[in-house]
Amino acid sequence: MTWKGKFIGLVLALTVVVGGPYMMWAWPTVDEAKIVDASNKIITGTTNDQFRIETVRADTGKVYVYRNDDAPYVFPFFFYLKWDSQDLNTRAKSYAGKDVIVCVRSYGWRVPFMSWFPNATSLWAKEGDSC
């Protein structure tokens, strides 16, 4: 194999190793849940508020918490162009405590020991059988 073939192989391998987990992190998911609370948590050291949307999953009954904050202007976070976290928090508060199943679209992973939460990008009331 020539050096060009080895270089192309190396680039492809790095793309899979680095790009694969990023795409799994960035790919949006939609969950069905009931909102228990939507609160404001101020993070010190930044100028943005970070909100929490606390839910109970409709299918399993397990507690699941989402982060709700604006996308920073750095790669890879600007991917979703989300700058309406206050509006989303208000919408979440309107469903809090009610017997309404909502669909929550989010991206990211929940890693409990690092306090990572998926970032909610939108939510709406469930209509019909699925979100």
Backbone as CSV, one residue per row, in Angstrom:
resi,resn,N_x,N_y,N_z,CA_x,CA_y,CA_z,C_x,C_y,C_z
1,MET,0.847,-1.176,0.000,0.000,0.000,0.000,0.897,1.246,0.000
2,THR,0.544,2.218,-0.785,1.338,3.440,-0.883,1.066,4.344,0.313
3,TRP,1.881,5.378,0.437,1.696,6.312,1.548,0.384,7.064,1.427
4,LYS,-0.089,7.272,0.176,-1.385,7.947,-0.015,-2.522,7.081,0.512
5,GLY,-2.448,5.791,0.234,-3.474,4.873,0.730,-3.473,4.788,2.247
6,LYS,-2.254,4.776,2.850,-2.159,4.751,4.309,-2.713,6.045,4.915
7,PHE,-2.423,7.175,4.270,-2.919,8.459,4.758,-4.441,8.520,4.700
8,ILE,-5.018,8.079,3.586,-6.479,8.065,3.450,-7.099,7.127,4.478
9,GLY,-6.479,5.974,4.694,-6.970,5.039,5.705,-6.925,5.632,7.097
10,LEU,-5.831,6.357,7.406,-5.704,6.995,8.706,-6.765,8.086,8.904
11,VAL,-7.003,8.883,7.872,-8.021,9.930,7.952,-9.406,9.318,8.163
12,LEU,-9.708,8.248,7.439,-11.007,7.582,7.614,-11.149,6.992,9.005
13,ALA,-10.089,6.380,9.515,-10.140,5.791,10.853,-10.345,6.872,11.909
14,LEU,-9.641,7.993,11.780,-9.826,9.089,12.736,-11.224,9.681,12.649
15,THR,-11.767,9.736,11.441,-13.124,10.252,11.270,-14.118,9.378,12.011
16,VAL,-13.958,8.080,11.934,-14.869,7.158,12.622,-14.682,7.236,14.127
17,VAL,-13.424,7.281,14.582,-13.145,7.282,16.017,-13.594,8.588,16.676
18,VAL,-13.346,9.708,16.015,-13.709,11.006,16.599,-15.129,11.407,16.214
19,GLY,-15.494,11.233,14.968,-16.802,11.672,14.487,-17.954,10.807,14.952
20,GLY,-17.713,9.519,15.141,-18.781,8.614,15.569,-19.400,9.008,16.903
21,PRO,-18.566,9.138,17.968,-19.136,9.570,19.251,-19.769,10.952,19.199
22,TYR,-19.173,11.870,18.425,-19.768,13.204,18.317,-21.152,13.128,17.690
23,MET,-21.306,12.339,16.638,-22.613,12.223,15.996,-23.627,11.562,16.928
24,MET,-23.170,10.589,17.738,-24.076,9.984,18.715,-24.499,11.023,19.752
25,TRP,-23.589,11.923,20.124,-23.894,12.964,21.095,-24.810,14.021,20.487
26,ALA,-24.542,14.397,19.236,-25.260,15.504,18.611,-26.586,15.095,17.986
27,TRP,-26.805,13.814,17.754,-28.039,13.369,17.114,-29.215,13.594,18.055
28,PRO,-30.272,14.258,17.599,-31.390,14.551,18.500,-32.229,13.315,18.826
29,THR,-32.764,13.303,20.025,-33.702,12.261,20.432,-34.984,12.939,20.899
30,VAL,-36.087,12.205,20.822,-37.369,12.720,21.302,-37.895,11.742,22.344
31,ASP,-38.188,12.253,23.530,-38.686,11.440,24.634,-40.073,11.917,25.036
32,GLU,-40.882,10.969,25.495,-42.209,11.289,26.025,-42.116,11.329,27.544
33,ALA,-42.608,12.411,28.137,-42.474,12.567,29.580,-43.545,13.500,30.116
34,LYS,-43.682,13.484,31.434,-44.508,14.465,32.145,-43.559,15.396,32.868
35,ILE,-43.787,16.690,32.737,-42.910,17.669,33.379,-43.335,17.850,34.824
36,VAL,-42.379,17.683,35.715,-42.618,17.855,37.138,-42.311,19.287,37.554
37,ASP,-41.188,19.817,37.068,-40.793,21.172,37.437,-39.863,21.725,36.362
38,ALA,-39.893,23.021,36.210,-38.969,23.726,35.331,-38.412,24.880,36.134
39,SER,-37.135,24.801,36.447,-36.555,25.783,37.354,-35.384,26.513,36.714
40,ASN,-35.007,27.593,37.356,-33.904,28.421,36.903,-32.721,28.176,37.825
41,LYS,-31.605,27.799,37.250,-30.397,27.599,38.033,-29.323,28.490,37.434
42,ILE,-28.840,29.441,38.197,-27.828,30.358,37.693,-26.455,29.723,37.885
43,ILE,-25.704,29.665,36.809,-24.354,29.121,36.851,-23.389,30.290,37.043
44,THR,-22.591,30.241,38.082,-21.656,31.339,38.327,-20.506,31.272,37.336
45,GLY,-19.982,32.430,37.005,-18.854,32.498,36.089,-19.257,32.665,34.637
46,THR,-20.529,32.578,34.338,-20.996,32.794,32.975,-22.082,33.870,33.004
47,THR,-22.403,34.378,31.850,-23.449,35.400,31.782,-24.808,34.799,31.467
48,ASN,-24.858,33.519,31.122,-26.122,32.883,30.757,-26.713,32.120,31.926
49,ASP,-28.022,32.158,32.019,-28.711,31.297,32.965,-28.813,29.912,32.363
50,GLN,-28.781,28.927,33.218,-29.000,27.564,32.766,-30.216,27.042,33.512
51,PHE,-31.187,26.574,32.768,-32.435,26.098,33.336,-32.423,24.577,33.407
52,ARG,-33.268,24.038,34.257,-33.453,22.592,34.367,-34.919,22.283,34.105
53,ILE,-35.167,21.237,33.340,-36.519,20.727,33.128,-36.538,19.330,33.726
54,GLU,-37.262,19.172,34.818,-37.330,17.895,35.522,-38.575,17.151,35.065
55,THR,-38.383,15.911,34.627,-39.485,15.134,34.070,-39.533,13.737,34.675
56,VAL,-40.645,13.076,34.406,-40.803,11.646,34.676,-41.153,11.008,33.341
57,ARG,-40.370,10.025,32.927,-40.588,9.382,31.638,-41.943,8.685,31.603
58,ALA,-42.640,8.838,30.493,-43.976,8.266,30.359,-43.939,6.748,30.260
59,ASP,-42.896,6.197,29.642,-42.857,4.745,29.434,-42.322,3.974,30.641
60,THR,-41.334,4.525,31.353,-40.709,3.791,32.454,-41.035,4.350,33.829
61,GLY,-41.472,5.599,33.913,-41.733,6.214,35.201,-40.482,6.689,35.908
62,LYS,-39.332,6.649,35.238,-38.079,7.080,35.848,-37.905,8.584,35.697
63,VAL,-37.234,9.153,36.664,-36.951,10.581,36.657,-35.856,10.863,35.628
64,TYR,-36.025,11.944,34.883,-35.031,12.338,33.880,-34.971,13.854,33.856
65,VAL,-33.781,14.399,33.921,-33.582,15.846,33.982,-32.900,16.306,32.701
66,TYR,-33.393,17.416,32.164,-32.807,18.025,30.973,-32.199,19.365,31.347
67,ARG,-31.140,19.700,30.680,-30.557,21.030,30.759,-31.235,21.875,29.693
68,ASN,-31.383,23.138,29.945,-31.985,24.037,28.963,-31.196,25.332,28.981
69,ASP,-30.231,25.419,28.070,-29.469,26.660,27.979,-29.174,26.978,26.522
70,ASP,-28.810,28.222,26.287,-28.515,28.661,24.931,-27.213,28.038,24.446
71,ALA,-27.126,27.869,23.140,-25.926,27.304,22.547,-24.816,28.340,22.545
72,PRO,-23.628,27.968,23.026,-22.513,28.897,22.926,-22.075,29.058,21.470
73,TYR,-21.297,30.061,21.226,-20.874,30.363,19.863,-19.583,29.644,19.483
74,VAL,-19.346,28.476,20.030,-18.135,27.722,19.715,-18.523,26.357,19.166
75,PHE,-17.671,25.811,18.331,-17.884,24.468,17.804,-17.721,23.481,18.937
76,PRO,-18.492,22.455,19.081,-19.565,21.960,18.228,-20.940,22.388,18.693
77,PHE,-21.004,23.329,19.661,-22.265,23.618,20.323,-23.211,24.505,19.515
78,PHE,-22.699,25.284,18.586,-23.575,26.160,17.821,-24.381,25.390,16.787
79,PHE,-24.179,24.091,16.729,-24.826,23.223,15.743,-26.348,23.398,15.737
80,TYR,-26.960,23.597,16.906,-28.417,23.694,16.985,-28.947,25.121,16.915
81,LEU,-28.085,26.114,16.986,-28.499,27.513,16.883,-29.664,27.822,17.826
82,LYS,-29.531,27.419,19.067,-30.604,27.575,20.053,-30.313,28.766,20.953
83,TRP,-31.161,29.787,20.857,-31.013,30.979,21.679,-32.349,31.388,22.292
84,ASP,-33.224,30.428,22.563,-34.534,30.738,23.130,-34.801,29.954,24.409
85,SER,-33.779,29.794,25.247,-33.947,28.965,26.442,-34.987,29.536,27.402
86,GLN,-35.097,30.845,27.482,-36.111,31.443,28.366,-37.519,31.108,27.876
87,ASP,-37.736,31.173,26.565,-39.048,30.805,26.017,-39.364,29.335,26.270
88,LEU,-38.371,28.477,26.087,-38.577,27.047,26.322,-38.850,26.775,27.798
89,ASN,-38.177,27.506,28.683,-38.416,27.340,30.110,-39.837,27.759,30.484
90,THR,-40.318,28.837,29.887,-41.689,29.279,30.142,-42.693,28.257,29.629
91,ARG,-42.443,27.697,28.459,-43.328,26.658,27.923,-43.321,25.433,28.826
92,ALA,-42.144,25.060,29.328,-42.056,23.908,30.237,-42.811,24.179,31.529
93,LYS,-42.712,25.388,32.047,-43.443,25.733,33.272,-44.950,25.669,33.058
94,SER,-45.413,25.962,31.848,-46.853,25.903,31.597,-47.382,24.472,31.644
95,TYR,-46.521,23.485,31.395,-46.922,22.071,31.473,-46.605,21.439,32.822
96,ALA,-45.839,22.100,33.669,-45.386,21.510,34.930,-46.558,21.209,35.848
97,GLY,-46.534,20.005,36.408,-47.560,19.600,37.356,-48.885,19.199,36.751
98,LYS,-49.032,19.333,35.456,-50.284,18.952,34.801,-50.174,17.518,34.293
99,ASP,-51.316,16.908,34.090,-51.346,15.526,33.606,-51.297,15.517,32.074
100,VAL,-50.220,16.091,31.538,-50.038,16.191,30.094,-48.715,15.530,29.730
101,ILE,-48.742,14.652,28.765,-47.510,14.056,28.272,-46.958,14.964,27.179
102,VAL,-45.707,15.329,27.329,-45.061,16.197,26.349,-43.949,15.425,25.644
103,CYS,-43.612,15.891,24.463,-42.495,15.359,23.699,-41.337,16.335,23.866
104,VAL,-40.194,15.839,24.312,-39.022,16.675,24.546,-37.935,16.261,23.562
105,ARG,-37.538,17.188,22.699,-36.427,16.927,21.779,-35.158,17.456,22.429
106,SER,-34.106,16.623,22.437,-32.864,17.012,23.090,-31.677,16.378,22.375
107,TYR,-30.499,16.865,22.723,-29.264,16.247,22.248,-28.300,16.174,23.418
108,GLY,-27.387,15.245,23.351,-26.396,15.085,24.406,-26.632,13.826,25.207
109,TRP,-25.761,13.620,26.181,-25.809,12.427,27.008,-26.071,12.795,28.456
110,ARG,-26.656,11.862,29.179,-26.795,11.997,30.623,-25.676,11.184,31.251
111,VAL,-24.768,11.869,31.919,-23.661,11.227,32.624,-23.759,11.668,34.082
112,PRO,-24.358,10.820,34.942,-24.642,11.240,36.321,-23.411,11.636,37.137
113,PHE,-22.316,10.886,37.045,-21.174,11.184,37.903,-20.446,12.460,37.490
114,MET,-20.744,12.996,36.294,-20.153,14.259,35.868,-21.189,15.382,35.828
115,SER,-22.419,15.075,36.232,-23.539,16.032,36.215,-23.774,16.614,34.831
116,TRP,-23.700,15.774,33.815,-24.036,16.167,32.440,-25.491,15.824,32.182
117,PHE,-26.203,16.739,31.558,-27.588,16.531,31.191,-27.750,16.798,29.707
118,PRO,-28.657,16.100,29.039,-28.930,16.454,27.642,-29.591,17.827,27.575
119,ASN,-29.320,18.569,26.514,-29.865,19.914,26.354,-31.176,19.836,25.574
120,ALA,-32.259,20.270,26.186,-33.564,20.285,25.522,-33.585,21.407,24.488
121,THR,-34.030,21.094,23.289,-34.097,22.110,22.237,-35.527,22.537,21.947
122,SER,-36.503,21.661,22.183,-37.907,22.024,21.987,-38.786,21.041,22.748
123,LEU,-40.011,21.452,23.003,-40.996,20.551,23.593,-42.384,20.974,23.163
124,TRP,-43.272,19.991,23.101,-44.638,20.238,22.693,-45.531,19.161,23.288
125,ALA,-46.820,19.443,23.395,-47.767,18.481,23.937,-47.953,17.338,22.935
126,LYS,-47.986,16.134,23.457,-48.136,14.956,22.602,-49.560,14.903,22.063
127,GLU,-49.660,14.689,20.768,-50.969,14.520,20.124,-50.935,13.217,19.341
128,GLY,-51.872,12.359,19.603,-51.908,11.075,18.908,-51.087,10.029,19.651
129,ASP,-50.641,9.027,18.885,-49.955,7.897,19.481,-48.473,8.119,19.744
130,SER,-47.820,8.907,18.924,-46.391,9.079,19.116,-45.981,10.523,18.859
131,CYS,-44.775,10.804,19.277,-44.239,12.154,19.086,-43.757,12.288,17.665
